[in-house]
Amino acid sequence: MAAPQTLSLTVNGKTAQRVPVLMNGTRVMVGVEGVAAGFSLPVHRTTNTASLQVQGSQLTLTDGDVVVRQGTAAIMHLTASPEVRSGQFFVDTADLPALFDVDVDVQPAGLTLTSTSRPVDPKDGSGGFHTKDVPTPRPTVNPHPNNPNEPAADGSAIRSIGHATGSLNTSGGSRSFSMGVQAAGDKATTNVYANGSNGQTTTFGGTMRFGMGQKHVAFGSITDPMQGIAFTGGNDTGIEIGNASGLMLASALRQVDLRNITALSHQSNNLTESLAVEAKHGKFEQALLGLRKTTSFGSGSIGRELWVGDHGIAGGLSLQTSGRLFADFAVGFAGAGLLVNPGDAPLRLNAGYRLSPAVTLIGNVNSGIGRFGTASGGFLIQRPNLQFSLTRFSTATSVDLGLSGPNKSADFLVTSGVGQESMNSRVVLPLGQGALNMLASFATGGSQDDLLSMQFKREGTSPILGVEHVRSGDISRIGPVVGLSFPLGSLLRISAAIHPLTNGNGLQVNLDQTLQYTSRPRFNVENLSLAGTSASPLFVYLDGIQNQPVSIGAATLKIPRGSHYLSVQSADKLLATQAVRVTDVGPKSVALQLWPFRTVKGGVQVEGATAVNGAQTPLGAITVRLQPGDYVAQTDANGNFEFPPTPLAPNTTISVDSDTVSSDLAAGEAQPLPADGPVIVLLHPSKKLEKVTF
């Protein structure tokens, strides 16, 4: 497996950010957190799982498992097992259509995702008609309303990079809380969380990563440096440092056995070479040299791994295939002298068979050192708005049904087995200016919880109203649910609700903070020479947006980096200069002249006639041009045209593009533009007049 690189992500025509990418043979795997951020979808991460909230359904992906679950029920399968690398969760781009309901286009420099449910713009494309290209008008210097979602004239832009969330629950004498920060930018990602409750130690987790490609530094939950086929790894906390050549140094504390693993590895194409050292409480225990290679073939890949240490050898084989019959198989071994953990030297098989595009049979077998084998099997049905699965585990059977639609969803999960019976259901329906939530659940032991609530969705304060029935054993109670959801500023939203318990009431508080920053690019220095006279104040315009004041003569301007159109305009809108394109590479000096700034309108007519050769004269879609400046406009069906306010030099001429005129007509020479009033541009018949109508 090659080290992470990055691709530019484009979602529904808009560039979102750069996302990490892994190349696994012929497969391209992408960071699921970055893709979800492009669609503004929340992701909840643990060390080995990622949960997505897609169209009202909670989808859980697991490292090394092709099965996607909702609760404990399998609802779909992936073509390849997800991978966790350096705290980031990667999925095959071939699985993005099923996970996010998108069309995918993978190119060497970018990944383009388009929602399949996105409405088609009838103005987009030729619609089956082919037209002649006409010159594109250059940008005018008209100011236009500033869009807060676009970069400002000074180059600064507000960018949303994630969310910070927190929740507090109180019930009787107990309290529990959780909080997390999820953020992703061009150069760093963060996903950290904390969970705690009365009488228990608060747990912390997550990863902070700086650098999106091979060159990076990661802190927190990282991939076990020895994780692969033979060693399944564990919940590791440490640091990982990589450079652009594929060399990586990692040191982590493995939580399952409290051993510290320090490893130096090098990745080149599909070959990984590693030197790992294990120690416990500062005492050296063993050293191993490892090789791992992946080879791709038409419908999958084969992996081989070998570890050689001073206490023995370990290794394994893996096979991944896709197609109608798909499988993810791994078998490993470890010598008796090696230090191993439960689950190492595994025998794992996830397999399935597609009976049809909508129906799939799935099965799973998993075992390892110190871990009894587990198995499951079943089938799933996948339709655009319906998912159904039936899964048989060793001690229980699970049935899951999911329905989805615009702003509405329903999920039903029933589990039945030895000593366990449970049912969970959730229905969300749009109602007026909010959403109606219906929840029902019960489990073995007599616990039950039924809720009917209305969550209003308004820009300001929104009430939360409902009724809840709770039961524990022989104690049952019905009570109201009352709360408020309100914004605190433009980025923080707080909701609080009181709900009934079997004894008293509980309080639930949730906070959601949008994380954003203002990016301010570096500036280029532009030397401006401005000629002319004006009684009204003058301003520089960048890309049609007012920027900074300026005076006649020489001036030094600070221009944001990038490509821009620069011009000057008077406050009374009577004078302006032509727009000049400036970039990072030049020009560094610009000379501009103030000219009258006015609208030019008029009409194109045929000299002495309204009809040619007995047919109505075609006067529509004719291109009219002003020079200098190469400004263009097109006529309507009656031959009328209008240029927006344009800076006009004293020697400005107006003409007609002969390529856009009917073959029966001829365009005359360019003529001087009148100082004011409507302009009439004449065309001349190019053939003998057979019929003339006056």
Phi, psi and omega in degrees: 000123180285159181290158183298140169240194179225152173229152173283128181259127175242123182243119179051044175086356182242132178288121183270302183183183173266140183236148179289146183223141173244138175257117179242089186064236178274355182272144175247120181247140187234149179294121186291329179296320179294321178294315180297322178297327178296333177259007182058040179257136178287146176230129174253124185247141161242187183300318187242004181227160173221126180249127182249140174258096185244118178050043176083358181253139178266106181258129181247124177253143183235136178304126177080009183233124181283350184270131174262132186241152169239107194070234176259356184270138175281127182242343175196167177237156179256159178284338179214150180292138173297156179234141173253120180229123177054039178081358180255145186255119185248140174232156179292136178299338177292342180264354181297322179302319181287325183283319188244002180058057184225161166266142187240135174229112182259121177240164182304328184249356185200159177239121182247126179240133180230123180298129181289339179270002181291130181296146180275130177280116182296343179275353183272123178095176185275345181062024179092355179253146180245129182238158178283132178294137176243158182302140179275127180300142175286156181299134174277170182264018176296131171289146176232158182306136182285124178273117183297342179275352180255160178302142178284173183297332179277006178090351181282152180211143177271124184237126176276129184241357178161200183221151167242130183234154176208148178217146179226129178237130175238134178213111183064235180264008183248152177223146174221151181214158172210149177208153182203157176231125176235120182215145179216129178228190181288335187236351182207152174226149180220135174211092183236153182208162176216139179226139179200161177203169181305133174078003180233152179287133178294133179255142179237150178196177178119182185219142169242129184229133177242121186098130187260348183250211179298324179277106186200166171226131180231138177239153174099224180286114181234167178293135175305125183302339181255003184295133179186232181272309185285321182248122184278347178077187181202195180279098186258145175233128182179211183224148181221131181231127179229153176242178188290342182272000180096003177278132184221137175242127182225142175221126187214151173261119180276120186291332186291329180227007178058032174263147175260129179245124175241127186221142172246124184226159176225130181247127178222114186054243183253018180246130176238127177247132187224147169234116186240143178233129178252139178216155178223127183053039178079004182253127180297137179240312179199157176233143181222146174249126186236148173229135178222129181224139178241131178239130182264148171226186190311313187240019180176205182208156177238133178244141176232143183217142178215130175241132177236124181227177181285353177245004180145189181235158176214160179184188180178170178232147175223152179219128175234128178229155177230170183122196181295319172256115185237155182203151172228103188240140176213138175221132182227163176220156179215133179296153184298335183276350183281153175274114185235170180230162178306132180098343177292166185049060190277162163236110186227135176217117168248121185218162178195168179219127180275108176290327178203173178303338184254341187240130182224136171268138182226153177208157183212136173226134184213129176207169180185182180300129178069014182224119179294148182295142175238152181214153175208159178201158180172200177215160178221151178239128181237119174234166183306322182239018182212135172227131179224138177217149172230121184232132177252117174264180183295329183235002184205164176237136182236135176236130183227132177232128178232132177236143181214157178193180179302116177062019178213152180200162177210137179224136178226124181230123179235130177235132181223131180191189181294115178073010180213130174221128180209155176214133176227132178221149179212131178230129177237123182230139175290139179212110180060234181264029181200202182226137177265123182249129176233119181236142176211134179206149170210159181212163178305137182109356175092010178275141182208144179212120179234133185223136171231115184220159178239119177254109179283143181241095180236164179293323181262223180289132181234130179282155173239117184229142178181185178223143184225140176243125180235148178213139175221110184066238181265000182261128182225147181206144175240134180205169181278155170247120184227132179194179179223147171236126186212150177276147174237093191084193184268350187240343184248133176234135183237137173229142179219136182215143174257132181225156185282149171240171177296337177221099181090202182231156178244156179241130177238126181236132178231140177234140177224113183248121174284132179260127179211163178215161177258117179272131180236105184287164173291160186247151168262151177261126182240128178267117184251133172243115186246123181249151179125183177227147179203131175277344182262148177304149182246147180224144172282139175242134174245120179053038177082007182243132180300133188242296186207153178289156180209158180239164175298139180112210183268143179210152176249124185247145171258116185247130177303147178300149180122193180256127183218157169257121185251135177208173178233143181216145178278155183295330180275004176064023180260341182229148177198165174252165172292155179275132180244134180278128176237142180228182179296334183260359176139176356286155180268348177231133184228130175250124182234149181239130176286131178228164175302141185243104186210168177271138176245125177217161181172213183208156174258129182228159175266129185299115174076008183204157173245354177220146182234129178054036175079003182241154179297132182291125178280115182244002180272157175060032175266134181271126177250136187234140172251135176229145359284162180116338180053047175275140183230153173215160179242147181278156171273189185297335181266002179089004181278147178219161178206127173266140173293168180311126189221139174287126188240122177289156180302331182263023182296136176242158178235140182209171179248137176286114185297335180292342182257007182259145178305149181296342178280352186236158178231139178273142178277183178288159176300140181237152179299144179280127177300156184293329178201176178083171179296153182244131176252123177252124185262141171250153183243139175300138180261353179232171179297134179285122176265331180208129181235129178245128181257000000 
